[in-house]
Amino acid sequence: MKKLSLLALTGCLLFSACQKSDDDDSTTTGSRSASFKIGTTTYSVNKPYIGIFNNNGTVFNNMSLEATDSSEVELKFEGSSPSTYPLQSFSDALYTTAAGKQYNAISGTLVTTSYTVDGATYKSSGTFHFTAVAITAPMDTIEITDGIFTNASNEF
């Protein structure tokens, strides 16, 4: 009987030691981050997010890069493998200032250097840059450069 109790106690200790804690983020390997520049100002993004829609194997991605100042870059692309995408219109990319002024892409490139799918978790890393024009003032353009995202994911 002592052996059975000792075996049960050992099993309970092993089980409790192997349980996942609330702080364990094993589904996202590596940290999530992103940044981009406008002029000489660098904008940091803490948690790049990809909203995905999988239509029978065709994956539509909507990446949201909300900077710490509340400005935001949105990038839209189709696919689930590393690739290069042109950014030539508002349907490809846009930038919204912290004050809400919107700039639509007119030229640029998005390069996904990695794209992984693990069950329902999608992750991507890569680079981007684009020129954008204000929707209310066609002569008002900005250059978004040095864009980089690491482990952007559909996890919250």
PAMARDO-863104 format. One record per residue: x, y, z of N, C-alpha, C, O in turn; residue in one letter; chain; residue number from 1. Coordinates in steps of 0.05 Angstrom, whole numbers. Layout:
N
[[X; Y; Z]; [X; Y; Z]; [X; Y; Z]; [X; Y; Z]; "A"; "A"; NUM] ...
***
This chain:
156
[[16; -24; 0]; [0; 0; 0]; [17; 25; 0]; [11; 45; -13]; "M"; "A"; 1] [[40; 24; 15]; [58; 47; 16]; [69; 53; -12]; [73; 76; -20]; "K"; "A"; 2] [[76; 31; -27]; [87; 35; -54]; [66; 48; -72]; [73; 65; -88]; "K"; "A"; 3] [[41; 40; -70]; [19; 51; -86]; [15; 81; -80]; [12; 97; -98]; "L"; "A"; 4] [[16; 88; -54]; [13; 116; -46]; [36; 133; -56]; [33; 155; -65]; "S"; "A"; 5] [[60; 121; -53]; [84; 135; -62]; [84; 139; -93]; [91; 161; -103]; "L"; "A"; 6] [[74; 119; -107]; [72; 121; -136]; [51; 142; -145]; [56; 157; -163]; "L"; "A"; 7] [[29; 143; -131]; [8; 163; -136]; [18; 191; -130]; [13; 209; -146]; "A"; "A"; 8] [[32; 194; -108]; [43; 220; -101]; [63; 230; -121]; [64; 253; -129]; "L"; "A"; 9] [[81; 212; -130]; [101; 218; -151]; [87; 226; -177]; [95; 246; -190]; "T"; "A"; 10] [[66; 212; -184]; [51; 218; -209]; [39; 246; -207]; [40; 261; -226]; "G"; "A"; 11] [[27; 252; -184]; [15; 279; -180]; [36; 301; -182]; [30; 322; -194]; "C"; "A"; 12] [[59; 297; -170]; [80; 317; -171]; [90; 321; -200]; [94; 344; -208]; "L"; "A"; 13] [[94; 299; -214]; [102; 302; -242]; [81; 316; -259]; [88; 333; -275]; "L"; "A"; 14] [[56; 310; -255]; [35; 322; -271]; [33; 352; -265]; [31; 368; -284]; "F"; "A"; 15] [[35; 360; -240]; [33; 388; -233]; [57; 403; -242]; [55; 427; -249]; "S"; "A"; 16] [[81; 391; -243]; [105; 404; -252]; [105; 409; -282]; [118; 427; -292]; "A"; "A"; 17] [[90; 392; -297]; [90; 395; -326]; [67; 411; -337]; [65; 415; -361]; "C"; "A"; 18] [[50; 421; -320]; [27; 436; -329]; [36; 463; -341]; [56; 474; -332]; "Q"; "A"; 19] [[22; 472; -361]; [28; 498; -374]; [19; 520; -356]; [-4; 521; -346]; "K"; "A"; 20] [[37; 539; -352]; [29; 562; -335]; [15; 583; -353]; [17; 582; -378]; "S"; "A"; 21] [[2; 602; -341]; [-12; 623; -356]; [8; 641; -371]; [1; 653; -391]; "D"; "A"; 22] [[33; 642; -361]; [54; 659; -374]; [68; 644; -396]; [83; 657; -411]; "D"; "A"; 23] [[64; 618; -399]; [77; 603; -420]; [65; 609; -447]; [42; 604; -452]; "D"; "A"; 24] [[81; 619; -465]; [72; 626; -492]; [86; 608; -512]; [99; 618; -531]; "D"; "A"; 25] [[83; 582; -509]; [97; 563; -525]; [87; 562; -554]; [101; 551; -571]; "S"; "A"; 26] [[64; 573; -560]; [54; 572; -587]; [66; 594; -604]; [65; 592; -629]; "T"; "A"; 27] [[79; 614; -593]; [93; 634; -608]; [123; 632; -602]; [132; 640; -581]; "T"; "A"; 28] [[138; 620; -620]; [166; 617; -617]; [180; 643; -624]; [177; 654; -646]; "T"; "A"; 29] [[195; 654; -605]; [208; 679; -610]; [189; 703; -604]; [165; 700; -601]; "G"; "A"; 30] [[201; 726; -602]; [186; 750; -595]; [173; 761; -620]; [182; 757; -642]; "S"; "A"; 31] [[152; 776; -616]; [137; 790; -637]; [145; 820; -636]; [143; 832; -614]; "R"; "A"; 32] [[152; 831; -658]; [159; 859; -659]; [159; 869; -688]; [159; 853; -707]; "S"; "A"; 33] [[158; 895; -691]; [160; 908; -717]; [168; 937; -713]; [166; 948; -691]; "A"; "A"; 34] [[178; 948; -735]; [185; 977; -734]; [186; 987; -763]; [187; 971; -782]; "S"; "A"; 35] [[184; 1013; -766]; [187; 1026; -792]; [195; 1055; -787]; [194; 1065; -765]; "F"; "A"; 36] [[205; 1068; -809]; [214; 1096; -807]; [198; 1113; -826]; [191; 1105; -848]; "K"; "A"; 37] [[194; 1138; -817]; [184; 1159; -835]; [203; 1182; -830]; [204; 1193; -808]; "I"; "A"; 38] [[217; 1189; -851]; [239; 1209; -847]; [260; 1198; -829]; [271; 1176; -834]; "G"; "A"; 39] [[266; 1213; -808]; [286; 1204; -788]; [273; 1191; -763]; [288; 1183; -745]; "T"; "A"; 40] [[247; 1190; -763]; [233; 1180; -739]; [227; 1150; -742]; [216; 1141; -762]; "T"; "A"; 41] [[235; 1135; -722]; [230; 1106; -722]; [206; 1101; -704]; [204; 1112; -682]; "T"; "A"; 42] [[187; 1085; -714]; [163; 1077; -700]; [165; 1048; -692]; [171; 1031; -709]; "Y"; "A"; 43] [[160; 1042; -666]; [161; 1015; -656]; [133; 1003; -654]; [114; 1017; -646]; "S"; "A"; 44] [[131; 977; -659]; [107; 962; -657]; [112; 939; -638]; [130; 923; -643]; "V"; "A"; 45] [[95; 936; -618]; [100; 915; -598]; [89; 888; -606]; [101; 868; -599]; "N"; "A"; 46] [[67; 887; -619]; [54; 862; -625]; [42; 861; -653]; [18; 865; -655]; "K"; "A"; 47] [[58; 857; -674]; [47; 856; -701]; [26; 834; -703]; [31; 812; -694]; "P"; "A"; 48] [[4; 840; -716]; [-18; 822; -718]; [-26; 816; -747]; [-26; 835; -763]; "Y"; "A"; 49] [[-31; 791; -753]; [-41; 784; -780]; [-69; 773; -776]; [-73; 752; -763]; "I"; "A"; 50] [[-89; 786; -788]; [-116; 775; -790]; [-116; 758; -815]; [-109; 768; -836]; "G"; "A"; 51] [[-125; 733; -813]; [-124; 716; -837]; [-152; 706; -843]; [-169; 703; -826]; "I"; "A"; 52] [[-156; 701; -869]; [-180; 688; -879]; [-171; 667; -898]; [-160; 672; -919]; "F"; "A"; 53] [[-176; 642; -890]; [-168; 619; -907]; [-192; 610; -922]; [-211; 598; -911]; "N"; "A"; 54] [[-192; 615; -948]; [-214; 607; -966]; [-206; 582; -982]; [-196; 584; -1004]; "N"; "A"; 55] [[-211; 559; -970]; [-204; 534; -982]; [-175; 532; -992]; [-170; 523; -1014]; "N"; "A"; 56] [[-157; 541; -975]; [-128; 540; -981]; [-116; 566; -992]; [-92; 568; -991]; "G"; "A"; 57] [[-132; 584; -1001]; [-122; 611; -1009]; [-124; 629; -984]; [-145; 635; -974]; "T"; "A"; 58] [[-100; 637; -974]; [-99; 652; -949]; [-96; 682; -956]; [-78; 690; -970]; "V"; "A"; 59] [[-115; 697; -945]; [-115; 726; -948]; [-106; 738; -921]; [-117; 732; -900]; "F"; "A"; 60] [[-85; 754; -921]; [-73; 765; -897]; [-77; 795; -896]; [-75; 809; -916]; "N"; "A"; 61] [[-84; 805; -872]; [-86; 833; -866]; [-69; 839; -842]; [-78; 834; -819]; "N"; "A"; 62] [[-45; 849; -847]; [-26; 854; -825]; [-30; 882; -814]; [-32; 901; -828]; "M"; "A"; 63] [[-32; 883; -787]; [-36; 909; -773]; [-12; 914; -756]; [-5; 898; -738]; "S"; "A"; 64] [[2; 936; -761]; [25; 944; -746]; [19; 970; -731]; [25; 992; -742]; "L"; "A"; 65] [[8; 968; -708]; [1; 992; -692]; [25; 1001; -676]; [34; 986; -658]; "E"; "A"; 66] [[35; 1025; -682]; [58; 1035; -668]; [51; 1045; -640]; [27; 1049; -634]; "A"; "A"; 67] [[71; 1049; -624]; [67; 1058; -596]; [54; 1085; -595]; [43; 1092; -574]; "T"; "A"; 68] [[56; 1102; -616]; [43; 1128; -616]; [15; 1127; -627]; [2; 1148; -631]; "D"; "A"; 69] [[4; 1103; -632]; [-23; 1098; -643]; [-25; 1102; -673]; [-47; 1099; -684]; "S"; "A"; 70] [[-4; 1109; -687]; [-5; 1108; -716]; [-4; 1079; -725]; [2; 1061; -709]; "S"; "A"; 71] [[-11; 1074; -750]; [-14; 1046; -759]; [-8; 1042; -788]; [-16; 1058; -805]; "E"; "A"; 72] [[7; 1021; -794]; [11; 1011; -821]; [-6; 986; -825]; [-6; 969; -807]; "V"; "A"; 73] [[-20; 984; -847]; [-35; 960; -854]; [-24; 950; -881]; [-21; 965; -900]; "E"; "A"; 74] [[-18; 924; -881]; [-8; 911; -906]; [-27; 888; -912]; [-33; 872; -895]; "L"; "A"; 75] [[-35; 886; -937]; [-52; 864; -946]; [-38; 848; -967]; [-28; 859; -987]; "K"; "A"; 76] [[-39; 821; -964]; [-26; 804; -984]; [-39; 776; -983]; [-53; 769; -964]; "F"; "A"; 77] [[-36; 762; -1005]; [-48; 736; -1009]; [-26; 714; -1010]; [-8; 717; -1026]; "E"; "A"; 78] [[-29; 694; -994]; [-10; 672; -995]; [-1; 663; -967]; [-5; 677; -947]; "G"; "A"; 79] [[11; 640; -966]; [21; 629; -941]; [49; 617; -944]; [56; 597; -932]; "S"; "A"; 80] [[65; 630; -961]; [93; 622; -964]; [110; 647; -969]; [99; 668; -977]; "S"; "A"; 81] [[136; 645; -964]; [153; 669; -969]; [150; 678; -998]; [150; 662; -1017]; "P"; "A"; 82] [[147; 705; -1001]; [143; 716; -1028]; [148; 746; -1027]; [152; 758; -1006]; "S"; "A"; 83] [[147; 758; -1051]; [150; 787; -1054]; [124; 797; -1066]; [114; 787; -1085]; "T"; "A"; 84] [[113; 819; -1054]; [88; 830; -1062]; [91; 860; -1068]; [104; 874; -1053]; "Y"; "A"; 85] [[79; 869; -1090]; [79; 898; -1096]; [59; 912; -1078]; [38; 902; -1072]; "P"; "A"; 86] [[66; 937; -1070]; [48; 954; -1054]; [42; 978; -1071]; [57; 998; -1071]; "L"; "A"; 87] [[20; 977; -1086]; [15; 998; -1106]; [-11; 1013; -1102]; [-17; 1031; -1118]; "Q"; "A"; 88] [[-27; 1006; -1082]; [-53; 1019; -1078]; [-61; 1016; -1049]; [-49; 1002; -1034]; "S"; "A"; 89] [[-84; 1030; -1042]; [-93; 1028; -1015]; [-102; 999; -1008]; [-102; 992; -984]; "F"; "A"; 90] [[-109; 983; -1028]; [-116; 956; -1022]; [-92; 938; -1016]; [-95; 916; -1006]; "S"; "A"; 91] [[-67; 949; -1021]; [-43; 934; -1014]; [-31; 944; -988]; [-22; 928; -971]; "D"; "A"; 92] [[-31; 971; -983]; [-19; 982; -959]; [-29; 1010; -954]; [-36; 1025; -973]; "A"; "A"; 93] [[-31; 1017; -929]; [-38; 1044; -921]; [-25; 1051; -894]; [-18; 1033; -878]; "L"; "A"; 94] [[-22; 1077; -890]; [-12; 1087; -865]; [-31; 1107; -854]; [-41; 1125; -868]; "Y"; "A"; 95] [[-38; 1105; -828]; [-56; 1124; -815]; [-40; 1137; -792]; [-29; 1123; -775]; "T"; "A"; 96] [[-39; 1163; -792]; [-24; 1177; -770]; [-40; 1174; -744]; [-63; 1166; -744]; "T"; "A"; 97] [[-27; 1182; -722]; [-40; 1181; -696]; [-64; 1200; -695]; [-83; 1195; -680]; "A"; "A"; 98] [[-64; 1221; -712]; [-86; 1240; -713]; [-108; 1230; -732]; [-129; 1243; -734]; "A"; "A"; 99] [[-104; 1208; -746]; [-124; 1197; -764]; [-122; 1203; -793]; [-140; 1196; -809]; "G"; "A"; 100] [[-101; 1217; -802]; [-97; 1223; -830]; [-87; 1198; -844]; [-69; 1185; -835]; "K"; "A"; 101] [[-100; 1191; -867]; [-94; 1167; -881]; [-78; 1172; -906]; [-83; 1191; -921]; "Q"; "A"; 102] [[-57; 1155; -910]; [-40; 1156; -933]; [-42; 1128; -947]; [-40; 1108; -934]; "Y"; "A"; 103] [[-47; 1128; -973]; [-50; 1103; -988]; [-25; 1098; -1005]; [-13; 1116; -1016]; "N"; "A"; 104] [[-16; 1073; -1006]; [8; 1065; -1021]; [4; 1071; -1050]; [-17; 1067; -1062]; "A"; "A"; 105] [[26; 1080; -1063]; [26; 1083; -1092]; [49; 1067; -1104]; [49; 1062; -1128]; "I"; "A"; 106] [[69; 1060; -1088]; [91; 1043; -1097]; [106; 1032; -1073]; [106; 1044; -1052]; "S"; "A"; 107] [[118; 1009; -1076]; [133; 997; -1055]; [133; 967; -1057]; [123; 955; -1076]; "G"; "A"; 108] [[144; 954; -1036]; [147; 925; -1037]; [145; 914; -1008]; [155; 925; -989]; "T"; "A"; 109] [[132; 891; -1006]; [131; 875; -982]; [144; 849; -988]; [138; 836; -1008]; "L"; "A"; 110] [[163; 840; -971]; [177; 815; -975]; [172; 798; -950]; [181; 806; -928]; "V"; "A"; 111] [[159; 776; -953]; [156; 757; -930]; [179; 737; -932]; [180; 721; -952]; "T"; "A"; 112] [[197; 738; -913]; [220; 720; -913]; [214; 693; -900]; [228; 673; -905]; "T"; "A"; 113] [[193; 693; -883]; [184; 667; -872]; [154; 669; -867]; [143; 690; -860]; "S"; "A"; 114] [[141; 646; -870]; [113; 644; -865]; [107; 616; -856]; [113; 597; -871]; "Y"; "A"; 115] [[97; 612; -832]; [92; 585; -821]; [63; 583; -812]; [51; 603; -803]; "T"; "A"; 116] [[53; 559; -815]; [26; 553; -805]; [29; 529; -786]; [39; 508; -795]; "V"; "A"; 117] [[20; 532; -761]; [21; 511; -742]; [-7; 508; -730]; [-15; 522; -712]; "D"; "A"; 118] [[-23; 490; -742]; [-51; 487; -734]; [-66; 512; -743]; [-67; 518; -767]; "G"; "A"; 119] [[-77; 526; -724]; [-92; 550; -730]; [-75; 576; -726]; [-85; 598; -728]; "A"; "A"; 120] [[-49; 572; -720]; [-31; 595; -715]; [-15; 601; -740]; [0; 584; -750]; "T"; "A"; 121] [[-17; 626; -750]; [-2; 635; -773]; [19; 655; -764]; [12; 673; -748]; "Y"; "A"; 122] [[43; 653; -774]; [65; 672; -767]; [80; 679; -791]; [85; 663; -809]; "K"; "A"; 123] [[89; 705; -792]; [105; 714; -815]; [125; 734; -805]; [121; 749; -786]; "S"; "A"; 124] [[148; 735; -820]; [169; 755; -815]; [177; 765; -842]; [175; 752; -863]; "S"; "A"; 125] [[187; 790; -843]; [196; 801; -868]; [202; 831; -866]; [206; 842; -845]; "G"; "A"; 126] [[203; 843; -890]; [209; 872; -892]; [189; 886; -911]; [175; 873; -926]; "T"; "A"; 127] [[188; 912; -909]; [171; 928; -927]; [181; 957; -929]; [195; 967; -911]; "F"; "A"; 128] [[173; 969; -950]; [176; 998; -954]; [156; 1007; -975]; [149; 992; -993]; "H"; "A"; 129] [[146; 1032; -972]; [128; 1042; -992]; [125; 1072; -991]; [130; 1085; -970]; "F"; "A"; 130] [[118; 1083; -1014]; [111; 1112; -1016]; [81; 1113; -1015]; [67; 1097; -1028]; "T"; "A"; 131] [[70; 1133; -1001]; [41; 1136; -998]; [33; 1165; -1001]; [48; 1183; -996]; "A"; "A"; 132] [[9; 1168; -1011]; [-2; 1195; -1016]; [-27; 1199; -998]; [-43; 1181; -994]; "V"; "A"; 133] [[-30; 1223; -987]; [-53; 1229; -970]; [-78; 1229; -987]; [-78; 1239; -1010]; "A"; "A"; 134] [[-100; 1216; -977]; [-124; 1214; -993]; [-138; 1241; -996]; [-153; 1245; -1015]; "I"; "A"; 135] [[-132; 1260; -978]; [-145; 1287; -980]; [-128; 1308; -993]; [-137; 1330; -999]; "T"; "A"; 136] [[-102; 1301; -998]; [-83; 1321; -1009]; [-63; 1306; -1027]; [-42; 1298; -1017]; "A"; "A"; 137] [[-69; 1303; -1052]; [-52; 1286; -1070]; [-23; 1295; -1072]; [-6; 1279; -1081]; "P"; "A"; 138] [[-16; 1319; -1065]; [12; 1328; -1066]; [27; 1322; -1040]; [51; 1325; -1038]; "M"; "A"; 139] [[13; 1312; -1019]; [24; 1305; -993]; [32; 1276; -994]; [15; 1258; -992]; "D"; "A"; 140] [[58; 1270; -997]; [67; 1242; -997]; [87; 1237; -974]; [99; 1256; -964]; "T"; "A"; 141] [[89; 1212; -967]; [108; 1204; -946]; [122; 1179; -956]; [112; 1164; -973]; "I"; "A"; 142] [[146; 1174; -945]; [161; 1150; -951]; [163; 1134; -925]; [173; 1144; -905]; "E"; "A"; 143] [[154; 1110; -926]; [157; 1091; -903]; [180; 1073; -911]; [178; 1058; -930]; "I"; "A"; 144] [[201; 1073; -895]; [225; 1058; -901]; [233; 1040; -878]; [221; 1042; -856]; "T"; "A"; 145] [[252; 1023; -882]; [263; 1005; -862]; [242; 990; -846]; [246; 984; -822]; "D"; "A"; 146] [[220; 982; -859]; [199; 967; -846]; [208; 938; -842]; [218; 925; -860]; "G"; "A"; 147] [[204; 929; -818]; [211; 901; -811]; [191; 890; -792]; [182; 904; -773]; "I"; "A"; 148] [[183; 865; -795]; [165; 852; -776]; [176; 824; -770]; [185; 810; -788]; "F"; "A"; 149] [[173; 816; -745]; [183; 790; -737]; [161; 776; -722]; [150; 786; -702]; "T"; "A"; 150] [[155; 752; -731]; [135; 735; -718]; [107; 748; -716]; [94; 744; -696]; "N"; "A"; 151] [[99; 763; -736]; [72; 774; -736]; [54; 750; -736]; [59; 730; -750]; "A"; "A"; 152] [[33; 751; -720]; [16; 727; -716]; [-13; 734; -713]; [-20; 757; -707]; "S"; "A"; 153] [[-30; 714; -718]; [-58; 717; -714]; [-66; 712; -685]; [-90; 713; -678]; "N"; "A"; 154] [[-47; 707; -667]; [-53; 703; -639]; [-55; 731; -626]; [-41; 750; -633]; "E"; "A"; 155] [[-73; 733; -606]; [-75; 759; -592]; [-56; 761; -570]; [-56; 781; -556]; "F"; "A"; 156] 
***
